[in-house]
Amino acid sequence: MNGKGGNVYFLSDAHLGAGTDSRERELSLCRLLDTIAADAAQLVLIGDILDFWFTYRHVVPRGHIRLLGTLARLSDAGVEIHYYTGNHDMWMFDYLEGEIGAVMHSSPDIMRFDGHGFLVGHGDGLGHLDRSYDCLKSIFGNRVCQHLFALLPPSLTFPIARHWSDSNKRKHTRASESGPTKRQGEGIESYIKERMRSDDFDYAVFGHLHCPTSKKIENQHGVAAVQYVNTGDWLYHRTYAIYSDGELKLCDWRETNGLSPTATCQ
């Protein structure tokens, strides 16, 4: 590990750029990131940190300058940054890789920390329980479609992206009030169990559900288990996860800063 300390931080789903409180969310997120510089070896961003991003060849989309600057400072301080793209920022491409040396991931994979395996990913589309979403994601991931999208002016593409994003957040607002949708949760857990058949890992860390969760998941024979943590989000909950001294745990930024703690998801 390359950082000053030996801790690994995981967070997801800040959706910066969405909502009237985006600037306040960005400032609070940067305050958290500033505090981890002293003890973080790695920072793992698990998708949808930005509500929408498209990496153009010659221009940088407006906004998020405080976050980008904070990430650059962390990288310069020796913190290794990993970025798993989500369904809102899948078009990040190589921007952060080129600017700050972030390691980019477009699908779940296993990382190794402190002798332990961590299965990490955003969490969208897992388990293939939603065929319509699988089809939509394949279109978004198609290089030809991406090239055609890049040819359109940002004045046209960004309103399209915002409209699609808003419809997704209305769904997640309902989920944040009553717990994650059953299909999304089942998809992630089904994927974890499937990977347990062939891969060796001790922890699974995902986002996407906007619901902080920590639980044990057993394999089909009930003889082995991994700890599954969903980091929740920075949109509704201000939660994240930290691996420290051999323990992976959820943390609530509001509670540690003297504010009302996050309501528990059911």
WOGIVEN-V352550 format. One record per residue. N is the residue number from 1. SS is DSSP state (alpha for helix, beta for strand, coil for the rest). OMEGA is omega in whole degrees, -180 to 180 (none if undefined). NEAR is the number of other C-alpha atoms within 10 Angstrom. Layout:
N_SS_OMEGA_NEAR ; N_SS_OMEGA_NEAR
This chain:
1_coil_-169_15 ; 2_coil_-172_13 ; 3_coil_179_22 ; 4_coil_-177_16 ; 5_coil_-178_17 ; 6_coil_-178_17 ; 7_beta_176_23 ; 8_beta_-178_24 ; 9_beta_178_21 ; 10_beta_173_25 ; 11_beta_-175_27 ; 12_coil_165_33 ; 13_coil_172_29 ; 14_coil_178_27 ; 15_coil_179_23 ; 16_beta_-175_23 ; 17_coil_179_20 ; 18_coil_174_18 ; 19_coil_-178_13 ; 20_coil_-179_8 ; 21_coil_-176_11 ; 22_alpha_-179_17 ; 23_alpha_179_16 ; 24_alpha_177_11 ; 25_alpha_179_21 ; 26_alpha_180_23 ; 27_alpha_180_14 ; 28_alpha_177_16 ; 29_alpha_178_20 ; 30_alpha_177_17 ; 31_alpha_176_13 ; 32_alpha_-177_13 ; 33_alpha_177_19 ; 34_alpha_-177_14 ; 35_alpha_-175_10 ; 36_alpha_-175_19 ; 37_coil_-175_21 ; 38_coil_-174_16 ; 39_coil_-177_16 ; 40_beta_169_26 ; 41_beta_-178_23 ; 42_beta_172_27 ; 43_beta_-178_25 ; 44_beta_179_22 ; 45_beta_-168_26 ; 46_coil_169_28 ; 47_coil_180_29 ; 48_coil_172_27 ; 49_coil_175_26 ; 50_beta_-178_23 ; 51_coil_174_23 ; 52_coil_177_23 ; 53_coil_172_20 ; 54_coil_-178_22 ; 55_coil_175_17 ; 56_coil_-176_15 ; 57_coil_-171_8 ; 58_coil_-178_5 ; 59_coil_178_8 ; 60_coil_179_11 ; 61_coil_-177_13 ; 62_coil_174_8 ; 63_coil_174_12 ; 64_coil_-175_15 ; 65_alpha_179_11 ; 66_alpha_178_14 ; 67_alpha_-178_19 ; 68_alpha_178_15 ; 69_alpha_179_13 ; 70_alpha_177_17 ; 71_alpha_178_21 ; 72_alpha_179_18 ; 73_alpha_178_16 ; 74_alpha_179_24 ; 75_alpha_179_21 ; 76_alpha_180_13 ; 77_coil_177_16 ; 78_coil_177_17 ; 79_coil_179_26 ; 80_beta_-175_21 ; 81_beta_174_24 ; 82_beta_-179_19 ; 83_beta_174_24 ; 84_beta_-177_26 ; 85_coil_178_26 ; 86_coil_-179_28 ; 87_coil_177_19 ; 88_coil_-177_22 ; 89_coil_-179_19 ; 90_alpha_-180_22 ; 91_alpha_174_19 ; 92_alpha_179_21 ; 93_coil_-172_17 ; 94_coil_-175_13 ; 95_alpha_-179_17 ; 96_alpha_176_19 ; 97_alpha_-179_15 ; 98_alpha_-174_10 ; 99_alpha_-175_11 ; 100_alpha_178_18 ; 101_coil_178_16 ; 102_coil_176_21 ; 103_beta_-175_15 ; 104_beta_178_18 ; 105_beta_180_20 ; 106_coil_179_17 ; 107_coil_-179_14 ; 108_coil_172_19 ; 109_beta_-175_14 ; 110_beta_176_17 ; 111_beta_-178_13 ; 112_beta_176_11 ; 113_beta_170_16 ; 114_coil_179_13 ; 115_coil_-180_10 ; 116_beta_176_13 ; 117_beta_178_18 ; 118_beta_172_20 ; 119_beta_-171_22 ; 120_beta_175_24 ; 121_beta_-180_28 ; 122_coil_175_29 ; 123_coil_-178_27 ; 124_coil_175_23 ; 125_coil_-178_21 ; 126_alpha_-179_21 ; 127_alpha_180_18 ; 128_alpha_-180_16 ; 129_coil_-180_15 ; 130_coil_-175_14 ; 131_alpha_180_10 ; 132_alpha_178_10 ; 133_alpha_177_13 ; 134_alpha_180_15 ; 135_alpha_-180_12 ; 136_alpha_-179_10 ; 137_alpha_178_15 ; 138_alpha_177_11 ; 139_alpha_180_13 ; 140_alpha_-178_16 ; 141_coil_-179_14 ; 142_coil_-176_10 ; 143_alpha_179_11 ; 144_alpha_178_11 ; 145_alpha_178_12 ; 146_alpha_179_14 ; 147_alpha_179_10 ; 148_alpha_178_9 ; 149_alpha_-179_15 ; 150_alpha_180_15 ; 151_alpha_-180_10 ; 152_coil_179_11 ; 153_coil_179_9 ; 154_alpha_179_14 ; 155_alpha_177_8 ; 156_alpha_-174_10 ; 157_alpha_-177_14 ; 158_alpha_175_16 ; 159_alpha_177_11 ; 160_alpha_-179_11 ; 161_alpha_-180_15 ; 162_alpha_-180_16 ; 163_alpha_179_10 ; 164_alpha_-179_13 ; 165_alpha_-179_17 ; 166_alpha_179_14 ; 167_alpha_177_10 ; 168_alpha_-178_13 ; 169_alpha_175_17 ; 170_alpha_176_11 ; 171_alpha_-178_12 ; 172_alpha_175_20 ; 173_alpha_176_15 ; 174_alpha_179_12 ; 175_alpha_-178_18 ; 176_alpha_-180_25 ; 177_alpha_-174_14 ; 178_alpha_-178_12 ; 179_coil_-178_18 ; 180_coil_177_23 ; 181_coil_-176_15 ; 182_alpha_-177_9 ; 183_alpha_180_14 ; 184_alpha_180_20 ; 185_alpha_179_19 ; 186_alpha_-180_15 ; 187_alpha_179_18 ; 188_alpha_-178_27 ; 189_alpha_176_18 ; 190_alpha_179_17 ; 191_alpha_179_16 ; 192_alpha_-180_25 ; 193_alpha_178_17 ; 194_alpha_179_14 ; 195_alpha_179_16 ; 196_alpha_-180_20 ; 197_coil_-173_10 ; 198_coil_-174_8 ; 199_coil_-180_13 ; 200_coil_176_14 ; 201_coil_-176_20 ; 202_coil_-176_17 ; 203_beta_173_21 ; 204_beta_-177_25 ; 205_beta_-179_25 ; 206_beta_176_26 ; 207_coil_172_29 ; 208_coil_-174_26 ; 209_coil_-177_25 ; 210_coil_-179_26 ; 211_coil_-179_27 ; 212_beta_-174_28 ; 213_beta_172_20 ; 214_beta_-177_17 ; 215_beta_175_11 ; 216_beta_175_13 ; 217_beta_-179_19 ; 218_beta_175_16 ; 219_coil_-173_16 ; 220_coil_180_12 ; 221_coil_179_7 ; 222_coil_-177_8 ; 223_coil_178_7 ; 224_coil_-178_12 ; 225_beta_173_18 ; 226_beta_174_21 ; 227_beta_178_17 ; 228_beta_177_22 ; 229_beta_169_23 ; 230_beta_-172_28 ; 231_beta_-178_32 ; 232_coil_178_29 ; 233_coil_173_25 ; 234_coil_-179_24 ; 235_coil_-180_23 ; 236_coil_-168_18 ; 237_coil_-176_23 ; 238_coil_179_25 ; 239_beta_179_27 ; 240_beta_180_25 ; 241_beta_178_23 ; 242_beta_171_19 ; 243_beta_-176_18 ; 244_beta_177_16 ; 245_coil_176_9 ; 246_coil_-178_11 ; 247_beta_175_8 ; 248_beta_-177_21 ; 249_beta_174_16 ; 250_beta_176_19 ; 251_beta_-179_17 ; 252_beta_-177_20 ; 253_alpha_-180_20 ; 254_alpha_-178_15 ; 255_alpha_-178_13 ; 256_alpha_178_10 ; 257_coil_174_9 ; 258_coil_179_8 ; 259_coil_179_10 ; 260_coil_-177_11 ; 261_coil_180_15 ; 262_coil_173_16 ; 263_coil_-179_12 ; 264_coil_176_12 ; 265_coil_179_16 ; 266_coil_none_12
